């Protein structure tokens, strides 16, 4: 979305994070006290580098650590 449609990153992120979480009434989609914050860290060219889910680092530097 960011590359192909040239949408600013902050706008594109809301389409796949807070907007979806709000629609599904989930306590996710943003970083705030009391919410379950899973995170994806991307490289500048939009490749997945690190994934944190349920408080655990599941992937780091492109290598899967846990399934």
C-alpha positions, 0 to 999 in steps of 0.5 A, spaced: 500 500 500 505 504 501 509 503 495 504 501 490 499 507 492 504 512 495 500 512 501 503 515 507 506 510 512 502 513 518 495 513 514 497 506 511 498 503 518 491 505 521 488 501 515 491 495 518 491 496 525 487 501 529 481 501 524 481 493 524 481 493 531 476 498 533 471 494 528 472 488 531 472 491 538 479 488 540 484 491 545 489 491 540 491 496 534 495 501 538 500 502 543 497 504 550 497 502 557 492 496 558 492 494 551 495 488 548 501 491 543 503 486 538 508 489 534 512 488 527 518 492 526 520 493 518 526 495 514 526 501 510 524 497 504 518 494 508 521 487 509 519 484 516 525 484 521 522 483 528 515 480 530 513 481 538 507 477 540 504 476 546 510 479 550 515 474 546 520 476 541 517 471 535 522 473 530 528 477 530 533 480 524 529 476 519 529 469 523 524 465 526 525 464 534 518 461 536 512 458 532 
